[in-house]
């Protein structure tokens, strides 16, 4: 298992932070301004300045859902501290700060203008979202993804903070800028994966001896894959259409379709015993992973690989590059053996090698921490791991550093 190099949010390039704060429409305007700047440069330095601006305007765009928008990037792992004790909850809460000795929490410190403000908001584009990893390849990251997005929100429908479809927003960028790579993560919400996990958790919390696996939930999920495969194919084709109409400078772009990591390990790797379930079970109150053993296995051994295989087929059929994220958090999944949670006196930001890289379910005593939509998503450590995977395949398309069973290297 590779070690973790922590990238502090303040190390994100200033240009990337400014683009992220601006929102989709503001980012497009900001990128347009880069081109205008080159035209105003005095003649003696024009060639050099134009080259600098052109290099700065090479854009990497992320499209899709919560796994690429940066959902749960607020958290440096999980904590044993249930509420506001210690303010930062063992150093895990990146939205925490003190004001006149009062502990406060402002998700905008991480998600900026896409934090949850009410109904119809909460794209949760975090400052450690996967696409920021391509800043190390001298690309300007532009995050148009949105937590909760389905394929229709890529193809032709506005959603939450995105006042136009993601394809339309991409077209606005590609019309004036050099788009070097488009990265897409989509399909999980069409399958309602989060809804299924909530139903599975509800069975455990209710001490209902039935599991999702035993009630046929997994079979119904797998049966829905062919229809979603068609929708993902349409989303990829829409991106192809948009990019075919873009300016000549974007003609050599790369399109990468990625899959999802399993947020949980197999039952043999869970560090808390199954017990009898219930609201007070250790898996519920401490681990934040209220699932029966059969459902750990269902997610890790059956559903995640099935989704991965489906998306790989789409990539092959549409001539897109495929990035398997199946094993991206292996060894650091929720409640996995060998990982831990931060205590009150810990600095979680320094503990990436031993922490969980997936946000726990906001159940039981932990309901006060964050938003339900953050549950079961890669946290700040996990998002950075996905970013390293993306950077590796961008630098070497033949590599698959995050494939299940393939050793991952530090990049």
C-alpha positions, 0 to 999 in steps of 0.5 A: 500500500502506498504512503500518503502525501498530504496536500494542504488546501492552501497549497492549491494554486491561487488561480485554481482557487479563484476559478473555484470560488467564481462558480461555473459562469464566473469561471467561464468569464475568468477563462475568457479574460485570460485570452483577452489579456494576451491581446493587450500586451505590448508588442516587445513582450507579446510572444512571450506573454501569449505563450504564458497565457496559452499555457495557463489556459490549458484546462482540465474539466471534471464532469459528473457526480459527487465522487468527482465533485469532491463530496466529503472533502471537508473531512480529514478522515473520521473522528471519535469526537461526536460533537463540537468538543475540541472544535475541530473534532480531532482535527478532521473538520476542515470547516471548523474555526474559532471566533472569540473563543466560540467554535464555528463551522463554515462549509464554504471554507471547503465547498465555497459557493457550492456548500448546502444553503437550502433546497436545490443547492450543495454541488459540494465542489471541494478544494481537494476535488480529484481534478485539482490533482492535474494542477501538477501537470500544469493544467488549470482544473475546472470542476463542473461536477455536482453532487447528486447529478445523474446522466441527464444533468450532464446531457441536457438538464440544469441541476443545483448550482449549475444553471445549465447542463454540464455539457452546455457549460463544457461547450462554453469553456471549449469554445474559447479555451484549450481543453486538454482533458475531460474526466467523467464520473457518472451513473451511480445516482442513476442507479440510486446507489446511495439510496440502496446503502441507506436502506441497507443501513436502516435494516442493520440499525433496526436490528432487522436480521434481513440484509439487502443481500437476502432481500434481493436488493443486490439482484435488482441493482444488477438488473438495472445496470443495462439501462444505466449503461445506455444512459452513460453511453449517451452522456459520453456521446454528448460530450463527444458532440460538444467537443467536436464543435469546439474550437480547433485548439481543443481538437486534441483533447482526451476523454477519461471515463472513470469508475467508483471505489468501493467505500467499504471492505469485504466483511472479512476486513471489517474491524468491528464485529457484526453483533446483533445490529441496532442503534447502539451497536458498535458498527453504528455508534463508533464505526458509522458503518451500520451494515450486516456482513452480507451487505459489506460483501454485496457492495465490495465483492459484487456491486462495485465490480459490476459497476466497474465492468459496466463503465469499462464497456461504455469506455470501450464502446465509445473509444474513451479512456477508462480509469478504474477506481475500484481499488483506489481506497483499498486498505483505507475503506470505511471501518476497514482493519488497519485504519483508525479514527482521530481522537480529541488531541490528534491532528488528523491532517497528519494521519493519512497513512492510518486514517479511513479515506471514506466518510462514515454514515451520519448515524447515531451520535455522529448525526451532528457532523456535516451533511448526510450526502457526505456519507460513504464518499471519499474524504479529503484523503480519499479525494487526493488519492483519486487525484493521484490516480488521475494524474498517473493515467494522464501522464501515462495512459497505459497505467492503471494504478488504481485497478483492483489487484494492481499495486499503486505507486506514489505519484 
